[in-house]
Amino acid sequence: MIEMQLKGRSQEEPGLALERAASLLDMVAAGARPDYTSIRGELAEAYRSAGLLDMSNFIEATS
């Protein structure tokens, strides 16, 4: 039972992290956040949480 809960949670967390990343990008596009630079740290963390380390590193490396 615990194993099943951990499996479900591990699959859910990357999905939530990707939703958070998409939401951040949507906020910039809609003008709710000033610009891409203002979300870079949060966006990189969201991608890192989703297991997308290359994407996270790319976002952090570009300035």
mmCIF file as Biopython writes it, N, C-alpha, C and O atoms, coordinates in Angstrom:
data_model
#
loop_
_atom_site.group_PDB
_atom_site.id
_atom_site.type_symbol
_atom_site.label_atom_id
_atom_site.label_alt_id
_atom_site.label_comp_id
_atom_site.label_asym_id
_atom_site.label_entity_id
_atom_site.label_seq_id
_atom_site.pdbx_PDB_ins_code
_atom_site.Cartn_x
_atom_site.Cartn_y
_atom_site.Cartn_z
_atom_site.occupancy
_atom_site.B_iso_or_equiv
_atom_site.auth_seq_id
_atom_site.auth_asym_id
_atom_site.pdbx_PDB_model_num
ATOM 1   N N  . MET A ? 1  ? 0.820  -1.194 0.000   1.0 0.0 1  A 1 
ATOM 2   C CA . MET A ? 1  ? 0.000  0.000  0.000   1.0 0.0 1  A 1 
ATOM 3   C C  . MET A ? 1  ? 0.870  1.267  0.000   1.0 0.0 1  A 1 
ATOM 4   O O  . MET A ? 1  ? 0.629  2.181  -0.788  1.0 0.0 1  A 1 
ATOM 5   N N  . ILE A ? 2  ? 1.864  1.320  0.867   1.0 0.0 2  A 1 
ATOM 6   C CA . ILE A ? 2  ? 2.750  2.482  0.911   1.0 0.0 2  A 1 
ATOM 7   C C  . ILE A ? 2  ? 3.482  2.632  -0.412  1.0 0.0 2  A 1 
ATOM 8   O O  . ILE A ? 2  ? 3.653  3.743  -0.914  1.0 0.0 2  A 1 
ATOM 9   N N  . GLU A ? 3  ? 3.915  1.505  -0.976  1.0 0.0 3  A 1 
ATOM 10  C CA . GLU A ? 3  ? 4.617  1.535  -2.254  1.0 0.0 3  A 1 
ATOM 11  C C  . GLU A ? 3  ? 3.737  2.156  -3.342  1.0 0.0 3  A 1 
ATOM 12  O O  . GLU A ? 3  ? 4.219  2.939  -4.160  1.0 0.0 3  A 1 
ATOM 13  N N  . MET A ? 4  ? 2.451  1.806  -3.349  1.0 0.0 4  A 1 
ATOM 14  C CA . MET A ? 4  ? 1.529  2.358  -4.338  1.0 0.0 4  A 1 
ATOM 15  C C  . MET A ? 4  ? 1.367  3.868  -4.140  1.0 0.0 4  A 1 
ATOM 16  O O  . MET A ? 4  ? 1.297  4.616  -5.116  1.0 0.0 4  A 1 
ATOM 17  N N  . GLN A ? 5  ? 1.307  4.317  -2.889  1.0 0.0 5  A 1 
ATOM 18  C CA . GLN A ? 5  ? 1.171  5.739  -2.626  1.0 0.0 5  A 1 
ATOM 19  C C  . GLN A ? 5  ? 2.402  6.498  -3.103  1.0 0.0 5  A 1 
ATOM 20  O O  . GLN A ? 5  ? 2.278  7.581  -3.674  1.0 0.0 5  A 1 
ATOM 21  N N  . LEU A ? 6  ? 3.572  5.948  -2.878  1.0 0.0 6  A 1 
ATOM 22  C CA . LEU A ? 6  ? 4.801  6.596  -3.323  1.0 0.0 6  A 1 
ATOM 23  C C  . LEU A ? 6  ? 4.869  6.658  -4.838  1.0 0.0 6  A 1 
ATOM 24  O O  . LEU A ? 6  ? 5.300  7.664  -5.402  1.0 0.0 6  A 1 
ATOM 25  N N  . LYS A ? 7  ? 4.443  5.583  -5.505  1.0 0.0 7  A 1 
ATOM 26  C CA . LYS A ? 7  ? 4.432  5.599  -6.970  1.0 0.0 7  A 1 
ATOM 27  C C  . LYS A ? 7  ? 3.506  6.685  -7.477  1.0 0.0 7  A 1 
ATOM 28  O O  . LYS A ? 7  ? 3.881  7.450  -8.365  1.0 0.0 7  A 1 
ATOM 29  N N  . GLY A ? 8  ? 2.311  6.767  -6.935  1.0 0.0 8  A 1 
ATOM 30  C CA . GLY A ? 8  ? 1.354  7.778  -7.361  1.0 0.0 8  A 1 
ATOM 31  C C  . GLY A ? 8  ? 1.867  9.177  -7.121  1.0 0.0 8  A 1 
ATOM 32  O O  . GLY A ? 8  ? 1.675  10.064 -7.953  1.0 0.0 8  A 1 
ATOM 33  N N  . ARG A ? 9  ? 2.519  9.385  -5.986  1.0 0.0 9  A 1 
ATOM 34  C CA . ARG A ? 9  ? 3.039  10.705 -5.661  1.0 0.0 9  A 1 
ATOM 35  C C  . ARG A ? 9  ? 4.187  11.090 -6.580  1.0 0.0 9  A 1 
ATOM 36  O O  . ARG A ? 9  ? 4.270  12.234 -7.026  1.0 0.0 9  A 1 
ATOM 37  N N  . SER A ? 10 ? 5.058  10.157 -6.862  1.0 0.0 10 A 1 
ATOM 38  C CA . SER A ? 10 ? 6.201  10.479 -7.711  1.0 0.0 10 A 1 
ATOM 39  C C  . SER A ? 10 ? 5.764  10.802 -9.131  1.0 0.0 10 A 1 
ATOM 40  O O  . SER A ? 10 ? 6.425  11.581 -9.818  1.0 0.0 10 A 1 
ATOM 41  N N  . GLN A ? 11 ? 4.664  10.216 -9.578  1.0 0.0 11 A 1 
ATOM 42  C CA . GLN A ? 11 ? 4.168  10.528 -10.916 1.0 0.0 11 A 1 
ATOM 43  C C  . GLN A ? 11 ? 3.396  11.839 -10.919 1.0 0.0 11 A 1 
ATOM 44  O O  . GLN A ? 11 ? 3.350  12.535 -11.933 1.0 0.0 11 A 1 
ATOM 45  N N  . GLU A ? 12 ? 2.797  12.173 -9.796  1.0 0.0 12 A 1 
ATOM 46  C CA . GLU A ? 12 ? 2.003  13.383 -9.725  1.0 0.0 12 A 1 
ATOM 47  C C  . GLU A ? 12 ? 2.884  14.628 -9.616  1.0 0.0 12 A 1 
ATOM 48  O O  . GLU A ? 12 ? 2.566  15.653 -10.220 1.0 0.0 12 A 1 
ATOM 49  N N  . GLU A ? 13 ? 3.962  14.566 -8.874  1.0 0.0 13 A 1 
ATOM 50  C CA . GLU A ? 13 ? 4.799  15.727 -8.650  1.0 0.0 13 A 1 
ATOM 51  C C  . GLU A ? 13 ? 5.385  16.319 -9.929  1.0 0.0 13 A 1 
ATOM 52  O O  . GLU A ? 13 ? 5.342  17.537 -10.100 1.0 0.0 13 A 1 
ATOM 53  N N  . PRO A ? 14 ? 5.932  15.506 -10.832 1.0 0.0 14 A 1 
ATOM 54  C CA . PRO A ? 14 ? 6.431  16.112 -12.086 1.0 0.0 14 A 1 
ATOM 55  C C  . PRO A ? 14 ? 5.323  16.809 -12.868 1.0 0.0 14 A 1 
ATOM 56  O O  . PRO A ? 14 ? 5.549  17.859 -13.470 1.0 0.0 14 A 1 
ATOM 57  N N  . GLY A ? 15 ? 4.141  16.234 -12.859 1.0 0.0 15 A 1 
ATOM 58  C CA . GLY A ? 15 ? 3.019  16.859 -13.560 1.0 0.0 15 A 1 
ATOM 59  C C  . GLY A ? 15 ? 2.659  18.199 -12.960 1.0 0.0 15 A 1 
ATOM 60  O O  . GLY A ? 15 ? 2.394  19.159 -13.684 1.0 0.0 15 A 1 
ATOM 61  N N  . LEU A ? 16 ? 2.648  18.269 -11.648 1.0 0.0 16 A 1 
ATOM 62  C CA . LEU A ? 16 ? 2.350  19.537 -10.981 1.0 0.0 16 A 1 
ATOM 63  C C  . LEU A ? 16 ? 3.438  20.561 -11.241 1.0 0.0 16 A 1 
ATOM 64  O O  . LEU A ? 16 ? 3.154  21.745 -11.422 1.0 0.0 16 A 1 
ATOM 65  N N  . ALA A ? 17 ? 4.674  20.110 -11.260 1.0 0.0 17 A 1 
ATOM 66  C CA . ALA A ? 17 ? 5.785  21.021 -11.532 1.0 0.0 17 A 1 
ATOM 67  C C  . ALA A ? 17 ? 5.690  21.582 -12.947 1.0 0.0 17 A 1 
ATOM 68  O O  . ALA A ? 17 ? 5.960  22.763 -13.165 1.0 0.0 17 A 1 
ATOM 69  N N  . LEU A ? 18 ? 5.314  20.750 -13.900 1.0 0.0 18 A 1 
ATOM 70  C CA . LEU A ? 18 ? 5.154  21.227 -15.275 1.0 0.0 18 A 1 
ATOM 71  C C  . LEU A ? 18 ? 3.982  22.194 -15.391 1.0 0.0 18 A 1 
ATOM 72  O O  . LEU A ? 18 ? 4.043  23.161 -16.151 1.0 0.0 18 A 1 
ATOM 73  N N  . GLU A ? 19 ? 2.918  21.935 -14.640 1.0 0.0 19 A 1 
ATOM 74  C CA . GLU A ? 19 ? 1.793  22.871 -14.626 1.0 0.0 19 A 1 
ATOM 75  C C  . GLU A ? 19 ? 2.227  24.221 -14.054 1.0 0.0 19 A 1 
ATOM 76  O O  . GLU A ? 19 ? 1.818  25.270 -14.550 1.0 0.0 19 A 1 
ATOM 77  N N  . ARG A ? 20 ? 3.053  24.190 -13.012 1.0 0.0 20 A 1 
ATOM 78  C CA . ARG A ? 20 ? 3.558  25.424 -12.419 1.0 0.0 20 A 1 
ATOM 79  C C  . ARG A ? 20 ? 4.413  26.183 -13.436 1.0 0.0 20 A 1 
ATOM 80  O O  . ARG A ? 20 ? 4.305  27.404 -13.550 1.0 0.0 20 A 1 
ATOM 81  N N  . ALA A ? 21 ? 5.262  25.463 -14.175 1.0 0.0 21 A 1 
ATOM 82  C CA . ALA A ? 21 ? 6.098  26.103 -15.202 1.0 0.0 21 A 1 
ATOM 83  C C  . ALA A ? 21 ? 5.229  26.736 -16.279 1.0 0.0 21 A 1 
ATOM 84  O O  . ALA A ? 21 ? 5.476  27.870 -16.691 1.0 0.0 21 A 1 
ATOM 85  N N  . ALA A ? 22 ? 4.227  26.022 -16.730 1.0 0.0 22 A 1 
ATOM 86  C CA . ALA A ? 22 ? 3.333  26.552 -17.761 1.0 0.0 22 A 1 
ATOM 87  C C  . ALA A ? 22 ? 2.591  27.780 -17.246 1.0 0.0 22 A 1 
ATOM 88  O O  . ALA A ? 22 ? 2.398  28.750 -17.979 1.0 0.0 22 A 1 
ATOM 89  N N  . SER A ? 23 ? 2.180  27.732 -15.993 1.0 0.0 23 A 1 
ATOM 90  C CA . SER A ? 23 ? 1.474  28.864 -15.402 1.0 0.0 23 A 1 
ATOM 91  C C  . SER A ? 23 ? 2.368  30.098 -15.327 1.0 0.0 23 A 1 
ATOM 92  O O  . SER A ? 23 ? 1.919  31.212 -15.597 1.0 0.0 23 A 1 
ATOM 93  N N  . LEU A ? 24 ? 3.626  29.899 -14.962 1.0 0.0 24 A 1 
ATOM 94  C CA . LEU A ? 24 ? 4.564  31.024 -14.923 1.0 0.0 24 A 1 
ATOM 95  C C  . LEU A ? 24 ? 4.718  31.662 -16.301 1.0 0.0 24 A 1 
ATOM 96  O O  . LEU A ? 24 ? 4.689  32.886 -16.434 1.0 0.0 24 A 1 
ATOM 97  N N  . LEU A ? 25 ? 4.880  30.826 -17.321 1.0 0.0 25 A 1 
ATOM 98  C CA . LEU A ? 25 ? 5.015  31.343 -18.684 1.0 0.0 25 A 1 
ATOM 99  C C  . LEU A ? 25 ? 3.737  32.052 -19.130 1.0 0.0 25 A 1 
ATOM 100 O O  . LEU A ? 25 ? 3.797  33.083 -19.801 1.0 0.0 25 A 1 
ATOM 101 N N  . ASP A ? 26 ? 2.585  31.501 -18.757 1.0 0.0 26 A 1 
ATOM 102 C CA . ASP A ? 26 ? 1.311  32.139 -19.094 1.0 0.0 26 A 1 
ATOM 103 C C  . ASP A ? 26 ? 1.179  33.507 -18.437 1.0 0.0 26 A 1 
ATOM 104 O O  . ASP A ? 26 ? 0.668  34.448 -19.045 1.0 0.0 26 A 1 
ATOM 105 N N  . MET A ? 27 ? 1.644  33.615 -17.182 1.0 0.0 27 A 1 
ATOM 106 C CA . MET A ? 27 ? 1.563  34.896 -16.482 1.0 0.0 27 A 1 
ATOM 107 C C  . MET A ? 27 ? 2.396  35.967 -17.182 1.0 0.0 27 A 1 
ATOM 108 O O  . MET A ? 27 ? 1.987  37.125 -17.256 1.0 0.0 27 A 1 
ATOM 109 N N  . VAL A ? 28 ? 3.566  35.579 -17.695 1.0 0.0 28 A 1 
ATOM 110 C CA . VAL A ? 28 ? 4.389  36.545 -18.435 1.0 0.0 28 A 1 
ATOM 111 C C  . VAL A ? 28 ? 3.686  36.945 -19.727 1.0 0.0 28 A 1 
ATOM 112 O O  . VAL A ? 28 ? 3.638  38.125 -20.075 1.0 0.0 28 A 1 
ATOM 113 N N  . ALA A ? 29 ? 3.145  35.964 -20.432 1.0 0.0 29 A 1 
ATOM 114 C CA . ALA A ? 29 ? 2.466  36.256 -21.699 1.0 0.0 29 A 1 
ATOM 115 C C  . ALA A ? 29 ? 1.243  37.152 -21.492 1.0 0.0 29 A 1 
ATOM 116 O O  . ALA A ? 29 ? 0.927  37.989 -22.337 1.0 0.0 29 A 1 
ATOM 117 N N  . ALA A ? 30 ? 0.565  36.969 -20.369 1.0 0.0 30 A 1 
ATOM 118 C CA . ALA A ? 30 ? -0.645 37.750 -20.091 1.0 0.0 30 A 1 
ATOM 119 C C  . ALA A ? 30 ? -0.339 39.106 -19.461 1.0 0.0 30 A 1 
ATOM 120 O O  . ALA A ? 30 ? -1.232 39.938 -19.304 1.0 0.0 30 A 1 
ATOM 121 N N  . GLY A ? 31 ? 0.921  39.326 -19.103 1.0 0.0 31 A 1 
ATOM 122 C CA . GLY A ? 31 ? 1.295  40.596 -18.507 1.0 0.0 31 A 1 
ATOM 123 C C  . GLY A ? 31 ? 1.146  40.642 -16.992 1.0 0.0 31 A 1 
ATOM 124 O O  . GLY A ? 31 ? 1.319  41.700 -16.387 1.0 0.0 31 A 1 
ATOM 125 N N  . ALA A ? 32 ? 0.830  39.514 -16.376 1.0 0.0 32 A 1 
ATOM 126 C CA . ALA A ? 32 ? 0.681  39.465 -14.921 1.0 0.0 32 A 1 
ATOM 127 C C  . ALA A ? 32 ? 2.037  39.495 -14.213 1.0 0.0 32 A 1 
ATOM 128 O O  . ALA A ? 32 ? 2.131  39.885 -13.049 1.0 0.0 32 A 1 
ATOM 129 N N  . ARG A ? 33 ? 3.064  39.086 -14.915 1.0 0.0 33 A 1 
ATOM 130 C CA . ARG A ? 33 ? 4.443  39.192 -14.412 1.0 0.0 33 A 1 
ATOM 131 C C  . ARG A ? 33 ? 5.184  40.064 -15.408 1.0 0.0 33 A 1 
ATOM 132 O O  . ARG A ? 33 ? 4.903  39.995 -16.605 1.0 0.0 33 A 1 
ATOM 133 N N  . PRO A ? 34 ? 6.122  40.881 -14.950 1.0 0.0 34 A 1 
ATOM 134 C CA . PRO A ? 34 ? 6.726  41.880 -15.837 1.0 0.0 34 A 1 
ATOM 135 C C  . PRO A ? 34 ? 7.451  41.315 -17.058 1.0 0.0 34 A 1 
ATOM 136 O O  . PRO A ? 34 ? 7.288  41.826 -18.166 1.0 0.0 34 A 1 
ATOM 137 N N  . ASP A ? 35 ? 8.250  40.264 -16.862 1.0 0.0 35 A 1 
ATOM 138 C CA . ASP A ? 35 ? 8.996  39.725 -17.990 1.0 0.0 35 A 1 
ATOM 139 C C  . ASP A ? 35 ? 9.567  38.354 -17.637 1.0 0.0 35 A 1 
ATOM 140 O O  . ASP A ? 35 ? 9.449  37.879 -16.507 1.0 0.0 35 A 1 
ATOM 141 N N  . TYR A ? 36 ? 10.183 37.742 -18.630 1.0 0.0 36 A 1 
ATOM 142 C CA . TYR A ? 36 ? 10.764 36.407 -18.472 1.0 0.0 36 A 1 
ATOM 143 C C  . TYR A ? 36 ? 11.834 36.386 -17.383 1.0 0.0 36 A 1 
ATOM 144 O O  . TYR A ? 36 ? 11.945 35.421 -16.627 1.0 0.0 36 A 1 
ATOM 145 N N  . THR A ? 37 ? 12.607 37.445 -17.313 1.0 0.0 37 A 1 
ATOM 146 C CA . THR A ? 37 ? 13.679 37.509 -16.322 1.0 0.0 37 A 1 
ATOM 147 C C  . THR A ? 37 ? 13.133 37.381 -14.903 1.0 0.0 37 A 1 
ATOM 148 O O  . THR A ? 37 ? 13.795 36.815 -14.033 1.0 0.0 37 A 1 
ATOM 149 N N  . SER A ? 38 ? 11.954 37.892 -14.671 1.0 0.0 38 A 1 
ATOM 150 C CA . SER A ? 38 ? 11.372 37.867 -13.331 1.0 0.0 38 A 1 
ATOM 151 C C  . SER A ? 38 ? 10.941 36.475 -12.887 1.0 0.0 38 A 1 
ATOM 152 O O  . SER A ? 38 ? 10.714 36.253 -11.697 1.0 0.0 38 A 1 
ATOM 153 N N  . ILE A ? 39 ? 10.824 35.537 -13.819 1.0 0.0 39 A 1 
ATOM 154 C CA . ILE A ? 39 ? 10.389 34.181 -13.450 1.0 0.0 39 A 1 
ATOM 155 C C  . ILE A ? 39 ? 11.470 33.126 -13.650 1.0 0.0 39 A 1 
ATOM 156 O O  . ILE A ? 39 ? 11.247 31.951 -13.357 1.0 0.0 39 A 1 
ATOM 157 N N  . ARG A ? 40 ? 12.633 33.527 -14.144 1.0 0.0 40 A 1 
ATOM 158 C CA . ARG A ? 40 ? 13.663 32.541 -14.500 1.0 0.0 40 A 1 
ATOM 159 C C  . ARG A ? 40 ? 13.994 31.578 -13.370 1.0 0.0 40 A 1 
ATOM 160 O O  . ARG A ? 40 ? 14.053 30.369 -13.596 1.0 0.0 40 A 1 
ATOM 161 N N  . GLY A ? 41 ? 14.210 32.079 -12.168 1.0 0.0 41 A 1 
ATOM 162 C CA . GLY A ? 41 ? 14.552 31.220 -11.041 1.0 0.0 41 A 1 
ATOM 163 C C  . GLY A ? 41 ? 13.446 30.235 -10.702 1.0 0.0 41 A 1 
ATOM 164 O O  . GLY A ? 41 ? 13.699 29.047 -10.499 1.0 0.0 41 A 1 
ATOM 165 N N  . GLU A ? 42 ? 12.222 30.734 -10.642 1.0 0.0 42 A 1 
ATOM 166 C CA . GLU A ? 42 ? 11.074 29.875 -10.353 1.0 0.0 42 A 1 
ATOM 167 C C  . GLU A ? 42 ? 10.859 28.851 -11.461 1.0 0.0 42 A 1 
ATOM 168 O O  . GLU A ? 42 ? 10.545 27.691 -11.198 1.0 0.0 42 A 1 
ATOM 169 N N  . LEU A ? 43 ? 11.032 29.294 -12.695 1.0 0.0 43 A 1 
ATOM 170 C CA . LEU A ? 43 ? 10.842 28.405 -13.833 1.0 0.0 43 A 1 
ATOM 171 C C  . LEU A ? 43 ? 11.879 27.293 -13.841 1.0 0.0 43 A 1 
ATOM 172 O O  . LEU A ? 43 ? 11.549 26.129 -14.070 1.0 0.0 43 A 1 
ATOM 173 N N  . ALA A ? 44 ? 13.132 27.652 -13.591 1.0 0.0 44 A 1 
ATOM 174 C CA . ALA A ? 44 ? 14.188 26.641 -13.527 1.0 0.0 44 A 1 
ATOM 175 C C  . ALA A ? 44 ? 13.914 25.635 -12.420 1.0 0.0 44 A 1 
ATOM 176 O O  . ALA A ? 44 ? 14.135 24.438 -12.603 1.0 0.0 44 A 1 
ATOM 177 N N  . GLU A ? 45 ? 13.438 26.105 -11.275 1.0 0.0 45 A 1 
ATOM 178 C CA . GLU A ? 45 ? 13.128 25.205 -10.163 1.0 0.0 45 A 1 
ATOM 179 C C  . GLU A ? 45 ? 11.971 24.270 -10.510 1.0 0.0 45 A 1 
ATOM 180 O O  . GLU A ? 45 ? 11.994 23.091 -10.157 1.0 0.0 45 A 1 
ATOM 181 N N  . ALA A ? 46 ? 10.971 24.793 -11.196 1.0 0.0 46 A 1 
ATOM 182 C CA . ALA A ? 46 ? 9.839  23.950 -11.604 1.0 0.0 46 A 1 
ATOM 183 C C  . ALA A ? 46 ? 10.306 22.837 -12.538 1.0 0.0 46 A 1 
ATOM 184 O O  . ALA A ? 46 ? 9.921  21.680 -12.372 1.0 0.0 46 A 1 
ATOM 185 N N  . TYR A ? 47 ? 11.130 23.186 -13.514 1.0 0.0 47 A 1 
ATOM 186 C CA . TYR A ? 47 ? 11.642 22.159 -14.424 1.0 0.0 47 A 1 
ATOM 187 C C  . TYR A ? 47 ? 12.550 21.171 -13.693 1.0 0.0 47 A 1 
ATOM 188 O O  . TYR A ? 47 ? 12.542 19.979 -14.000 1.0 0.0 47 A 1 
ATOM 189 N N  . ARG A ? 48 ? 13.315 21.648 -12.748 1.0 0.0 48 A 1 
ATOM 190 C CA . ARG A ? 48 ? 14.164 20.756 -11.959 1.0 0.0 48 A 1 
ATOM 191 C C  . ARG A ? 48 ? 13.294 19.781 -11.161 1.0 0.0 48 A 1 
ATOM 192 O O  . ARG A ? 48 ? 13.605 18.592 -11.084 1.0 0.0 48 A 1 
ATOM 193 N N  . SER A ? 49 ? 12.219 20.276 -10.575 1.0 0.0 49 A 1 
ATOM 194 C CA . SER A ? 49 ? 11.305 19.429 -9.809  1.0 0.0 49 A 1 
ATOM 195 C C  . SER A ? 49 ? 10.629 18.383 -10.683 1.0 0.0 49 A 1 
ATOM 196 O O  . SER A ? 49 ? 10.281 17.299 -10.216 1.0 0.0 49 A 1 
ATOM 197 N N  . ALA A ? 50 ? 10.450 18.720 -11.954 1.0 0.0 50 A 1 
ATOM 198 C CA . ALA A ? 50 ? 9.836  17.779 -12.890 1.0 0.0 50 A 1 
ATOM 199 C C  . ALA A ? 50 ? 10.844 16.774 -13.445 1.0 0.0 50 A 1 
ATOM 200 O O  . ALA A ? 50 ? 10.483 15.868 -14.196 1.0 0.0 50 A 1 
ATOM 201 N N  . GLY A ? 51 ? 12.109 16.947 -13.067 1.0 0.0 51 A 1 
ATOM 202 C CA . GLY A ? 51 ? 13.140 16.030 -13.544 1.0 0.0 51 A 1 
ATOM 203 C C  . GLY A ? 51 ? 13.765 16.443 -14.863 1.0 0.0 51 A 1 
ATOM 204 O O  . GLY A ? 51 ? 14.513 15.672 -15.463 1.0 0.0 51 A 1 
ATOM 205 N N  . LEU A ? 52 ? 13.468 17.645 -15.320 1.0 0.0 52 A 1 
ATOM 206 C CA . LEU A ? 52 ? 14.010 18.135 -16.588 1.0 0.0 52 A 1 
ATOM 207 C C  . LEU A ? 52 ? 15.240 18.994 -16.301 1.0 0.0 52 A 1 
ATOM 208 O O  . LEU A ? 52 ? 15.203 20.219 -16.417 1.0 0.0 52 A 1 
ATOM 209 N N  . LEU A ? 53 ? 16.316 18.333 -15.929 1.0 0.0 53 A 1 
ATOM 210 C CA . LEU A ? 53 ? 17.520 19.039 -15.491 1.0 0.0 53 A 1 
ATOM 211 C C  . LEU A ? 53 ? 18.181 19.825 -16.615 1.0 0.0 53 A 1 
ATOM 212 O O  . LEU A ? 53 ? 18.685 20.923 -16.379 1.0 0.0 53 A 1 
ATOM 213 N N  . ASP A ? 54 ? 18.189 19.292 -17.824 1.0 0.0 54 A 1 
ATOM 214 C CA . ASP A ? 54 ? 18.787 20.018 -18.946 1.0 0.0 54 A 1 
ATOM 215 C C  . ASP A ? 54 ? 18.057 21.337 -19.195 1.0 0.0 54 A 1 
ATOM 216 O O  . ASP A ? 54 ? 18.686 22.371 -19.421 1.0 0.0 54 A 1 
ATOM 217 N N  . MET A ? 55 ? 16.747 21.291 -19.153 1.0 0.0 55 A 1 
ATOM 218 C CA . MET A ? 55 ? 15.951 22.504 -19.360 1.0 0.0 55 A 1 
ATOM 219 C C  . MET A ? 55 ? 16.210 23.499 -18.226 1.0 0.0 55 A 1 
ATOM 220 O O  . MET A ? 55 ? 16.374 24.696 -18.466 1.0 0.0 55 A 1 
ATOM 221 N N  . SER A ? 56 ? 16.244 23.001 -17.008 1.0 0.0 56 A 1 
ATOM 222 C CA . SER A ? 56 ? 16.527 23.854 -15.861 1.0 0.0 56 A 1 
ATOM 223 C C  . SER A ? 56 ? 17.899 24.513 -15.981 1.0 0.0 56 A 1 
ATOM 224 O O  . SER A ? 56 ? 18.036 25.717 -15.761 1.0 0.0 56 A 1 
ATOM 225 N N  . ASN A ? 57 ? 18.901 23.729 -16.325 1.0 0.0 57 A 1 
ATOM 226 C CA . ASN A ? 57 ? 20.259 24.263 -16.480 1.0 0.0 57 A 1 
ATOM 227 C C  . ASN A ? 57 ? 20.328 25.297 -17.598 1.0 0.0 57 A 1 
ATOM 228 O O  . ASN A ? 57 ? 21.026 26.303 -17.474 1.0 0.0 57 A 1 
ATOM 229 N N  . PHE A ? 58 ? 19.605 25.052 -18.691 1.0 0.0 58 A 1 
ATOM 230 C CA . PHE A ? 58 ? 19.601 25.987 -19.807 1.0 0.0 58 A 1 
ATOM 231 C C  . PHE A ? 58 ? 19.010 27.338 -19.379 1.0 0.0 58 A 1 
ATOM 232 O O  . PHE A ? 58 ? 19.549 28.396 -19.702 1.0 0.0 58 A 1 
ATOM 233 N N  . ILE A ? 59 ? 17.900 27.278 -18.651 1.0 0.0 59 A 1 
ATOM 234 C CA . ILE A ? 59 ? 17.256 28.509 -18.192 1.0 0.0 59 A 1 
ATOM 235 C C  . ILE A ? 59 ? 18.168 29.280 -17.260 1.0 0.0 59 A 1 
ATOM 236 O O  . ILE A ? 59 ? 18.261 30.505 -17.345 1.0 0.0 59 A 1 
ATOM 237 N N  . GLU A ? 60 ? 18.838 28.571 -16.376 1.0 0.0 60 A 1 
ATOM 238 C CA . GLU A ? 60 ? 19.736 29.236 -15.430 1.0 0.0 60 A 1 
ATOM 239 C C  . GLU A ? 60 ? 20.983 29.782 -16.123 1.0 0.0 60 A 1 
ATOM 240 O O  . GLU A ? 60 ? 21.532 30.796 -15.692 1.0 0.0 60 A 1 
ATOM 241 N N  . ALA A ? 61 ? 21.431 29.129 -17.183 1.0 0.0 61 A 1 
ATOM 242 C CA . ALA A ? 61 ? 22.675 29.528 -17.858 1.0 0.0 61 A 1 
ATOM 243 C C  . ALA A ? 61 ? 22.482 30.747 -18.754 1.0 0.0 61 A 1 
ATOM 244 O O  . ALA A ? 61 ? 23.423 31.514 -18.958 1.0 0.0 61 A 1 
ATOM 245 N N  . THR A ? 62 ? 21.296 30.935 -19.283 1.0 0.0 62 A 1 
ATOM 246 C CA . THR A ? 62 ? 21.070 32.061 -20.184 1.0 0.0 62 A 1 
ATOM 247 C C  . THR A ? 62 ? 20.728 33.289 -19.365 1.0 0.0 62 A 1 
ATOM 248 O O  . THR A ? 62 ? 19.879 33.256 -18.473 1.0 0.0 62 A 1 
ATOM 249 N N  . SER A ? 63 ? 21.405 34.361 -19.689 1.0 0.0 63 A 1 
ATOM 250 C CA . SER A ? 63 ? 21.089 35.605 -18.952 1.0 0.0 63 A 1 
ATOM 251 C C  . SER A ? 63 ? 21.234 36.816 -19.837 1.0 0.0 63 A 1 
ATOM 252 O O  . SER A ? 63 ? 21.010 37.940 -19.388 1.0 0.0 63 A 1 
#
